[in-house]
């Protein structure tokens, strides 16, 4: 007879946390898609008013990043990383992109 100590359900939390870390790059990529949607909304509004080369480039930049994040999300759904280390490396890259896009959106809205 084995004695199992279940302190506040902690043994059951660990697999859930590992699963969350494994899919956190996908969650962050979806957050990037929402940030890029907000940026596209602002840039398109400015493009309709100004119609300069700079605003055209901003709209193109945002659309390309939006396509990249949508493709990454689709790729990630079909190719989930096997190891925790691979998940963390993907999260670092997508997290840095999220930080840069959040700063850019913050500056854009001012």
N, C-alpha and C positions, 0 to 999 in steps of 0.2 A: 504494500500500500504506500503510495507516494503522497507526500503532503505538498500541496501547491499553495503558495502564498500569493494572493491577488490583492495587492495594495492599491486601492482606488482604480482598479482596472488597468493599471500600467502595462502589464504584459500584452494586453489587447491593443494598446495605443501604438506601440512600436511598428507593427506592420502597416497601420494606417498612415503614420508619419512617413514611412519609407515610400509608400505609394504616392503620397502628396509630393514628396521631393522628386519622385520619378516623373510626375506629370506637371511639375511647376514651370518648366520651360514652355509647355503648351499653354498654360494659363497666362503666362507673361506675354507670349506671342499674341494671344487673343486681346490682352490689354493694349498691346501695341497697335493692333488693328483699330481699336476704339480711339486711341490717341490720334492715329493717322486720319481717321474719319473726321475728327474735330478739326485737325489742321487743314484737311481738304475743304471743309466747309468754309473756314475763314479765308483760305487762299482763293477759292472760287469766287467768293463775295468780293474780294479785292480785285480779282481779275476782271470781273464784270464792270467795275467802276473805272479801273485804270487802264487795263489792256496793254501792259508794257512787257518787254522781254523778260524782265525780272520776275513778274508775277506768273508768266507762262512757265518759266523755269521752276518756280516754287510748286506750281500745280503738277508739273511733270515729275519732279523729285518726290512729291508725296505719293503720287500714283505708283511710281516704281517701288517705293518702300512698301506700299500697301500690297502690291502684287507679291513681293518677296515674302512678306509675313503670312499672307494667305497660303502661298505655296509651302512655306515652312510648316505651317499648321497641318496641312493635308499630309505632307511627308511624315511629320511626327506621329500622326494618328496611325499610319501604316507601318512605321518603323520605330517603335518605342525602344529607347536604349535599354540594353540588357543589364548593365552594371550601374551602380549608384554613382561612380566616378564620372561616367559618360553623361549622366543626367545633370550632375553639378556643373560640368564644363559647359554644356549647352545653356544651362541657366545663367551662368556668368555672362556669356555672350549676349543672350537675349535680354538679360537684366541691364547690362550696360546700354544696350540700344534703347530700352525703355526709359532709362534715366536721361539719355540725350534727347529723346523725343519729348519727354515731359518738360524738360528745360526749354526746348525750342517752342513748344506750344505755349508755355507760360510767357515767353518773350513775345510771341506772335500776337497774343491776345491783348497786350498792352498798347 
